[in-house]
Amino acid sequence: MMGKFFRKSVAESQPKTMEQSLIYKEKEEFKDVHWVLKNASAKQFYEFSLEMEEFPNIRIQNIGNIEETGLTFENNRISGIPVTNNMYHLDVQFYHIHDQHQMETKKIQLFVNADPKDLWKNIPSDRNAAFYKPEEESFKGTFSDKKIVVASKRGRSHAHEGKFREDDFAVNRLPDGWNIISVSDGAGSAKAAREGSRLATETINRFFNSQEILNQIENNVSILYNGQSSVENESESKQKIINILSEGVLHVYHTLEKTAVENDFSVNDLHATLIFTLLKKFSFGYVILSFGVGDCPMNLINTDFSEVKLLNRMDVGEFGGGTRFITMKEIFNDTIASRFRITCVKDFSYLVLMTDGIYDPKFTTENKLEDTESWKTLFEDLAGNNDDRAKVDFINDEKIDKELLIWSDFWSRGNHDDRTLAIIY
């Protein structure tokens, strides 16, 4: 009788022992699998999925110590923005679906790299120095019947040494519905470039803040686009517009030259590029008058984003990588007319001006400046598709100027110049 009972007990317990063995085996196999989590970077969005396909009976309930990283765990996915760089030791807490009361732990490691931005110093510039200007500036407002946002930010290379922001911009509403935006990039090698860029933008805008000058431009614009003028008249009107614009540019040069004399230094000490856009909406469309010297682009994007036009001549490559400046008398020669554009369009989606602090990291080469895909990528970036998740909202735009400043602080290895970006939208 005893032998019979014993045999029965063994038979009943056998499947249970086999099941426990299988559970134990599957848990140990899960513990033994070597997981290498990809490295994270401090202050940048991180995401990593824990692959569980080979372990259908294992469920991860939680990851211990993960709160220290600033990340969260949900649905087998670690994600979030880690706070500081460190080597974190995490405890993967799991169970087997056929033994849910028994919690086990698996050790994994996550390495968070330092934020490269934190390696750069941010030393304030000297408020008592001549030609002081703030480290950053932004602006939002109207531009004709459109809106405009501008952000100008000191680059990390200047911030690291406590130097000044060399970029500058100016936006003005002019008489009779005209508007002007100008942007300038002061040469880092010029000791008063920050004043050169400020003076260049302020002076060109002030020159066109003249009823008389704008009337002259408008009279010739009317002849150019009334549809009834002869080819000769149109050509003459176009030349007259360019002549007026040239007067403005030459006035900037003379102002910089005078400033150099007054401060007892060379005009080269004020070296700065200059681009500007003079715009008005007429019944037949938007007339956009533009000029550029240097390596800062101006681009017009049509309404359906199918075409992008460069509105200025870029001084890159042609001079062996060296740019031209508004302070160089040699630009005022027979070829200066090639620096002006007269454009008329029914409508547009964006008109963008930028310095090379934006252009270099986001476009790299000049031939991408009229590539629609490159521009779509830029606007996706502005929409938040970036490591910082920094978003510039063109619809709910109450804080768009601050958002653009934050976005402008993006990280790009080797690109730490001042950044200025103006968008008419």
Protein Blocks (a to p, Z undefined) as FASTA:
>chain_A
ZZmmmmmmmmmmmmmmmmmmmmmmmmmmmmmpccddddddehiacdddddfklmmmbccf
bdehklmnopaceehiaedjdfbdcddddddddddfklmklccdddddddddddfklmpc
cddddfkbghiacfbdcddddehjbccdddddddfklmmnopacfbdcdddddeehiacd
ddddddfklmklmmmmmmmmmmmmmmmmcfklmmmmmmmmmmmmnopacfklmmmmmmmm
mmmmmmmmmmmmmmmmmmmmmnopafklmgccdddddddddfkbccdddddedjddcddd
dfkopaccdfbdcdehjlnopacdfklmklmcfklmmmpccdddfbdfbdcdddfklmmm
mnopaklmmgfklmmmmmmmmnopafklpacdfklmmlmmmmmmmmmmpccehiacdcdd
dddZZ
